[in-house]
C-alpha cells in the first residue's frame, strides 16, 4: 500500500470506496468495466505527485482543524464547513483537472449527489472532512475521466488530409 493510500485509510477512505463511485460513473458507458479496473485507475491517479500534494494539503488542514490548531476565523469556518468557503472545491479541482474537462462535469455531479463514501465524509461528526469529501470526489472524477479517455470503444475522429 502506498503512503497516500495509508493517509486516506487513516481518514476512513479505501481505494475500493472510490472505485465503487468510479464504476457507477463509467458503467453506463462501459458495461464490461470491473471494479478492479476502477481500483487500478484510482491508484494510477494517486501515483501522480500533484494529486498526492493536493491530498496531503487537504488532509492536513482537516486534521489541524480537528485539533483546533488553525487561526481564526479559519478555525470557525472549518468547524462550520461554511458553504461559501469554496477553497475545498477549488483544491479538489487540482485533482479533477489532471484528466480534462470530463472530470470537471463528473466532479460537479459528485459534489451535488455525494454518493457512497463522499456522503459519509460530508456528514458532520467527530472528524472534520471539509476538504476530504471534495478531494475524494475529485479523485473519483479524475479516475473516471482516465477510464473514459482510454476506452477503446470510444469514437475516434480523424482530421481530413486537407481542409
N, C-alpha and C positions, 0 to 999 in steps of 0.2 A: 504494500500500500504506500502511495506517495505521501509526502509531508502535507501537501494541501488536502488530500483526502482525509488524513488524520485530523487536520484542523476542522474540516467540515463535520466529520463524525463526532468530534468533541462537542459540536454545537447541535447535534441531533440530525444531521443530514448525511444520508448514504448515497453513493453513486446510483444505486438501484432505485432510490426515490426519485431522483432527477430523470433517470432513464424511463421510468413509467410515464412521466409527463411528456418526454420527447416522443415516446411511442404514440401517445394519444394525439399529439400534433401531426405526426407523419403517417400514421396508419391509413387515414382516408386516401392518401395519395400513393401509398406503397403497402399493399395488403400483405406482402410476404415479409415485411420488416419484422425482426425479432427484438425482444428486449435486450438480448446480448449485443446485438448490433448497436442499439441505442446506448448501452453502457460503454461500448467501445468509442462511440462518438463523444460522449461526455468526458471520458478520460483523455481523448485527443485534444479537446478544448482545454481541459485542465493542465495539459502539458505546456501550453503557451505561457511564457513568462509574464506577459502583460495581464493575462487573466489571473494568474497567481497573485500578482501585485495588487490588483483590484480587490480580490477576495481577502488577502491579508489585511488590507487597509480597512475594509468594511467590518470584518470580524473583530479587529482590534478596537474599532470605535464602539461597536456594540458591547464588547467586554468592558471597556473603560466606563461606559455609561452604567452598566450593571454595578460596578464598584463605586459609582458616584465620584469619578475622578475627572470629569470634564468640567471646564469652567462654565459659569452661567453667561448667557442664557442657554448655551448649547445643552447643558445637562437637562434642563426642564423641557427643552424641545424634544430631546431623545426619549425622556420618560413618558411624554405625552404622545410620541410618534405623530407630531404635528402634520396635518395633511398638506400644508403649504410649504413644508420644508423642501422637498423635491431633490435634495442632494443625493439621497439614497437611489432614486431612479436614475439620476444623471450618472452616478458612478456605475450603476449596473449597465448602462448603455455602452460603457467601455468594453464590456464582455460581448454584448449583443452585436456590436458593430464589427467584430472580428470576421463575421461571415456575411456581411452586407445587409441590404435593406429588408430582405425577407425575415431576418432575425428581428428587426425592429417591429414589424407588424405582429409577429408572434409574441414578442415581449409585451406589447400593448394589450394583447388578448390575455396573456397570463397574469398581468398586473391587475386586470379588471376581474377576471374569473377566479383567480387564486386556487387552482386545483391542487389536491394532494398535499405534499409537504409544504408548499408555499402558504396554503391556508393555515396549517398548523403553526408555522413560524410567525405568521401575521397576528395570531390570536394573542391577546395580552395575557401575560402570566408572570412567573418569577424572572424569566430571562427577557432581555431586550434584544429584539431582532429587527430593529429599524432598517438596517442595511441588508441583513442576510436574506430576508424574504425576497427582496428585489434582486439581489445578486444570484440567488438560485433561479429566479425567473429568467434572468439574463443568461445564465449558464444553460438552462434548458432551451431557450430560444436559439442560442448560438449552436448548440449540438444538433438541434432540429434543422437549422439552416444548413449546417455542414452536410447532413444526410441529403437534404433536398438538392444541394449543389452537386453531389456525387451520384445522384440517381441515374443509372444507365438508361432508364425508360423515359427520362425527360426529353422533350423535343429539342433537337439541336437545329439551330438556324445557321445557315452559311451565307456569307456575302456573295453576291454575284461577282463574276470576274471583272465587270466594268459597270459603272453606274450610269 
